Amino acid sequence: MPRYLAEQIVRFLLLMLAVCLVTFTLVSLSPTDPLSTNVGSAALASMSEEKRAALASYWGVDTPFWERFSHWFAALLHGDLGTSLRYNAPVSEVIASRALNSLALMGLAWLVSGMLGFLLGILAGTHRNTWIDRAVRTYCFIMAASPTFWVAILFLMVFAVMLGWFPIGFSQPVGAAVADVTFLDALHHLALPAITLSVVGVANVALHTREKTIDVMSTPYVRFARARGMSELQIVRRHGLRNLALPAITIQFGQIAEIFGGSVLVEQVFSYPGLGQAAVTAGIGGDVALLAGIALVSAALVFGGNLIANILYGLIDPRMRERSAERPLRETPRKPPVQPDCSSRVEDVQSAEPRSGKLVQPERSLGSENADEEGALS
């Protein structure tokens, strides 16, 4: 276990370094001018050369890439993520103020999509080639082929604009103070974005669970359980859940990155203040420090999800636990069996004198069942 943890820590640090390099490189190669984007082309044209140079120095436009990256990385090693130029606040404060909304949105959508997809996959796999299976597959194929932002716009038009069941956007009522917002108000604004992410994320889990259910239900021990008179529900509960849990956990924790990517689009459509909306704002405005900080948080979430999945494998299936502490039992070498020396006996038989016109036959084992017949033939 210490060796495993050390390997995971090294991999995590290398992942964070790669994310930082890729983020800084992509933003540096972007053709977007942060000055014209954040200040405006008209306001920038009316500025003096001294003020324009001061803004360019503030945004680091003329600073070389490696110099900006080295300064930012040195500050990161001391726990400082830098200052968001777009929000004019430390990056850690911007992420902390928006992380709760995003984690609530992604966590609720992740749980609902995983549970619903697992149940639909088992239901379709146990009722293969029936109308239930066809309905589940049709729903999954449609959701897998539908863009997340299109589903979000459709839900916004139907459930918020036409029916009026949910608010149009934001995380709290417009004009209300933060102290006056109740938990039910926050949940009411959270419901529609979470439902949008959930219905889109069901497809992968349901389709993979269906295929695994079909494989499990065609195994010999399941046929033996049916012969014993067990119902389909009992077979799934006693014999299928452990075999179905491992691939479902793999897909469920693997789609954390997809949930985060979908939350970026959903937050933009519903104007939901979270990390996804802040990432889009930082990317468009060239705010490298904020974008790198959000990228680090998202990479840490994905890495943590994969690590939790690896730990859960051993809890669900004991055969997958590492047994490095166990020593294999040493078997004592067996001596080869001693072969009897029959050469002298064969020579005696061959040199024996005939009696009554017959050769003397060698003694036969008592277990021979055809001894009389063989004696007669000889």
Disulfide bonds with the S-S distance in Angstrom:
none
